[in-house]
Amino acid sequence: MTRPGAGSRGGFTLMEVLIAVVILGTLGVALANSLAQGARRATAAGAIGYRTAALNTEVSRITALPAGTLANGTTTQTLTTQPFPYTVTTVAATSGTRQTVTITVTPTGPRAIPAVTRTIERLAGSGGGSSPFGP
């Protein structure tokens, strides 16, 4: 049997403590990096949701107009309200009885994501009740 204080002491040495601190520090840095990357991805996903909603709003507005009432040309509208400032550009061109409308939503601001574009075709001279997308 060993008596307390006679030869060996319980506890950790300075080297064991330093190794533990280095291991925990390395794991902490890796965890912080993962959390930061997850936050960036979540922010980008939220911006994509806002961008899609803005595009769908403009598509709904265009398709709600009676066919033939949308004038040819380019219109640009800039919205600066937070949390999602963006610019909407609508280009309408008629060829024969078909009207092609190209809608582009361009996010603006310091953390802007890429723009998105949708093109729709409408029958320019169709009467009420027909599909705005053509036959």
N, C-alpha and C positions, 0 to 999 in steps of 0.2 A: 504494500500500500504506500501511496505517496501522501506526504503531508502537504497541506496548503502552504505555499511559499517556499517549498524546499525543492527547487530545481526548475520547474516549468510554470509559466504563468498562462492564464487563460486570456483570450482576446485576439485581436488582429494586429498584424505587424503593419508598419507604415507602407511597405511595398504592396501588401494585399489591399489596403485602402486605396492607394493610388491606382492600381489596376482596376478596381471596381468603379472608381470615379471616371476613368477613361472609357470603360465599356458603357456606363450609363450615359456619358456625354455623347458618345458616338450614336447610341440608340436615340437619344433626344434630338440630335441634329437630323437624323433620318426621319423621325416622326414629324418634326416641324416642317421639313421639306415636303413630305407627303400631304400634310394638312394644308400647306400653302398652295400646292398644285391642285388639290381638291377644291379649294375656294376659287381659284382661277377658272377651273372647269365649270363650276356651278354658276359663276358670273356669266361666262360665255353662253351657257345653256339658257339662262334667263334672258340674255340679249337676243338669242335666236328666237325665243318665244315671243318677245316683243316685236321683232322684225316680221315674223310670220303673221302676227295679228294685224300689224300695219298694212302688210300686203293684202291680206284677206279683206280688210276694211275697204281698201281702194278697189279691189276686184268687185266686191259687192256693190259699191257705189256705181261703178261703171256698168255692171250688168243690170242694175235697177233702172238705168236710163232707157227710155224707149229707143229702139233701133233707129238709126238715122239722125238722132238729135245730137250726137257727140260730134263736135266740129273737128275737122282735121287740124293737126298742128301739135305743138308741144306745150304742155303746162307743167310748171314746177311749183311745188309747195314745200316750204321748210317749216318744220315744227321744232321748237326749241324747248318744249316742256320736258321736265325730268320725270321719270328716270331714263327715258329713251328719246333723245333728240335724233331726228332723221329728216331726210329730204325725199319726197315722192315726185318722180318724173313720169308723166304720162304722155305717150306719143301715139297719136291716132292718124292713120292713113287709109284712104279708101281707094280700092282698085276694082272698078266695075261695081258689082253689088255687094262685095265683101269689104268690110272694114276691119283692119288689123289694129289692135290696141296693145301697146307694149307698156307695161308698168314696171318701174324700177324703184325699189326702196333702198336708199343708201343711208345707213346709220352714220351719224356724225358724233363728234366729241373725242375726248382723249383716248377712250378704249373702244373705238369703233370696230365692228366686225365687217366682213365683206358684204357687199350689196347683193340683193337677190332680184331677179327679173322674171316676170311672167308675161306671156303673150297670149292673147285671146283673139278669136276671130268672130265677127258678128256679121249678119246680113244687114247691109246698110239700108235697104229699102223695104224691109219686111214689115208687115202690119202687126198690130197688137196681138198678143197671145202666143207669138212664135218664140222659139228659143233664142236668146241673145247670142248663143254660141254657134248658130247656123244649124243646118240639117244634121 
